[in-house]
Amino acid sequence: MRQRAKRLPKPVFDAIDGGATDEITLRANQTAYQELWLRPRPLEDVSTVDISTTVFGSTISMPLMLDPCGFARMAHPDAELAVRRAAGKAGTIFVASGTGSYPLEDVAAAGNGDLWYGLYLPSNREVTEDQLERAKAAGYGVMCVTIDSPIMGKRERDYRNRLTSPLRMSPRLVVSALSNPVWAANFALGRVARGGAYRSAKTAYKDFANTIQAAKPVTYADIAWLRQIWNGPFVVKGVQRGDECNAIVDLGVDGIIVSNHGARHLDTVRPTIDILPEVVAAVGDRAVIFVDGGVRRGTDVVKALALGARACLIGRPYMYGLAAGGEAGVRRVLEIFRTEITQAMALLGCRNVGEIDRSMVTAERRSLPRASPARRNVDSGFDLNHTRLTGKH
Ligand SMILES: Cc1cc2nc3c(=O)[nH]c(=O)nc-3n(C[C@H](O)[C@H](O)[C@H](O)COP(=O)(O)O)c2cc1C
């Protein structure tokens, strides 16, 4: 799917695929999974394997969910609507980004099944209350606030591609966009529905940029306040160390997503699968733990469950699927994961997710070939404010 997503204009593909600075954590998020070994129990009767699990009282068909990815319109005109449909049909949960290309009500109405609201905290509390009321009314059952994005990260691929926010059409960008005329026509001429009215994709992009610019760093006081105003399950996304978890859980948070934002903000932070055990040890059963970042195989999901996660989330993999084939592409990605998770569990001797325990994975590391040499540092040469958006989503 990643190869097929490369049909997108290069700046758009890079905006999805890329990570911060030297992309060391971007690679490590994936290779850290490859460095963990599985330990099968072959003598179990695995004639039936049930890969479903429960999250806040709901059953999902597999321990894999879909992360919030802002402005999915850059990958496909159906954007979050297609993701919502695909997730519903696959029987899993989509965490729809508050910086989506479509109004949150339209995303909710597009499909079935549980839906979470991915909040970038607005600086204005009235705006926040309004957003959350709308989300609640539209049927979003869980609120998930992203805490790892107080400022932009340095995404050098975007710098090289001169991808800015607000979008400034440089000759280079126009030439890149025209490398895929169908995409360019869809993006330039396509209309995005908004509350009955219609707006161009460029306006949708501007709104998306404004939402991100208006977001504020999240503090403990904000978490306490959000807990007061949201009466459903409340999840915090972006935790990267165990020693802050007790304070977070003490504020009444129900779930934690161990995440480094897909390595898009701060490079050389630890891969998330390495952080997971310390968060699980700190939290115990006081909150439900999830993990994202670098999950690319069914075996990765099983390893995360063995280390204490309830479920994994994916970002880029479904964005590649969306780019490759809209709803059908996202569904295909989910079906590949479903098959791989089922195969991995059967071959490990696990009939259900409850049987995936810590003994299934070893912490020994094998030595891997060195990652590709560090990239040359790039000086953007233009105003960082104009790239704030691309660094943040
Ligand atoms: C194109 C793109 C847009 C994203 N937008 C958001 C967002 O709006 N809110 C958020 O919390 N995280 C956002 N993220 C981060 C993802 O939710 C997730 O943490 C990350 O993609 C997981 O890593 P993976 O891509 O390796 O699966 C975005 C990631 C990508 C690739």
The ligand as an SDF file (V2000), in Angstrom:
LIG
                    3D

 31 33  0  0  0  0  0  0  0  0999 V2000
   -0.8520   12.4270    8.0880 C   0  0  0  0  0  0  0  0  0  0  0  0
   -0.9380   12.3220    9.5810 C   0  0  0  0  0  0  0  0  0  0  0  0
   -1.7780   13.1730   10.2800 C   0  0  0  0  0  0  0  0  0  0  0  0
   -1.8680   13.0880   11.6780 C   0  0  0  0  0  0  0  0  0  0  0  0
   -2.7670   13.9100   12.3500 N   0  0  0  0  0  0  0  0  0  0  0  0
   -2.9390   13.7370   13.6880 C   0  0  0  0  0  0  0  0  0  0  0  0
   -3.9540   14.4550   14.3830 C   0  0  0  0  0  0  0  0  0  0  0  0
   -4.7210   15.2320   13.7970 O   0  0  0  0  0  0  0  0  0  0  0  0
   -4.0680   14.2630   15.7210 N   0  0  0  0  0  0  0  0  0  0  0  0
   -3.2440   13.3980   16.3960 C   0  0  0  0  0  0  0  0  0  0  0  0
   -3.3680   13.2460   17.6090 O   0  0  0  0  0  0  0  0  0  0  0  0
   -2.2900   12.6890   15.7520 N   0  0  0  0  0  0  0  0  0  0  0  0
   -2.1360   12.8330   14.4210 C   0  0  0  0  0  0  0  0  0  0  0  0
   -1.1990   12.0720   13.7680 N   0  0  0  0  0  0  0  0  0  0  0  0
   -0.4500   11.0460   14.5140 C   0  0  0  0  0  0  0  0  0  0  0  0
   -1.2430    9.7240   14.5050 C   0  0  0  0  0  0  0  0  0  0  0  0
   -2.4500    9.8550   15.2090 O   0  0  0  0  0  0  0  0  0  0  0  0
   -0.4480    8.5780   15.1330 C   0  0  0  0  0  0  0  0  0  0  0  0
   -0.0200    8.9280   16.4250 O   0  0  0  0  0  0  0  0  0  0  0  0
    0.7340    8.1080   14.3010 C   0  0  0  0  0  0  0  0  0  0  0  0
    0.4850    8.2360   12.9170 O   0  0  0  0  0  0  0  0  0  0  0  0
    1.0500    6.6520   14.6420 C   0  0  0  0  0  0  0  0  0  0  0  0
    2.1830    6.2050   13.9760 O   0  0  0  0  0  0  0  0  0  0  0  0
    2.1600    5.3630   12.5940 P   0  0  0  0  0  0  0  0  0  0  0  0
    1.8400    6.3740   11.5270 O   0  0  0  0  0  0  0  0  0  0  0  0
    3.5390    4.8360   12.5000 O   0  0  0  0  0  0  0  0  0  0  0  0
    1.1010    4.3120   12.7080 O   0  0  0  0  0  0  0  0  0  0  0  0
   -1.0880   12.1390   12.3770 C   0  0  0  0  0  0  0  0  0  0  0  0
   -0.2440   11.2820   11.6670 C   0  0  0  0  0  0  0  0  0  0  0  0
   -0.1750   11.3590   10.2890 C   0  0  0  0  0  0  0  0  0  0  0  0
    0.7040   10.3860    9.5500 C   0  0  0  0  0  0  0  0  0  0  0  0
  1  2  1  0
  2  3  1  0
  2 30  2  0
  3  4  2  0
  4  5  1  0
  4 28  1  0
  5  6  2  0
  6  7  1  0
  6 13  1  0
  7  8  2  0
  7  9  1  0
  9 10  1  0
 10 11  2  0
 10 12  1  0
 12 13  2  0
 13 14  1  0
 14 15  1  0
 14 28  1  0
 15 16  1  0
 16 17  1  0
 16 18  1  0
 18 19  1  0
 18 20  1  0
 20 21  1  0
 20 22  1  0
 22 23  1  0
 23 24  1  0
 24 25  2  0
 24 26  1  0
 24 27  1  0
 28 29  2  0
 29 30  1  0
 30 31  1  0
M  END
$$$$
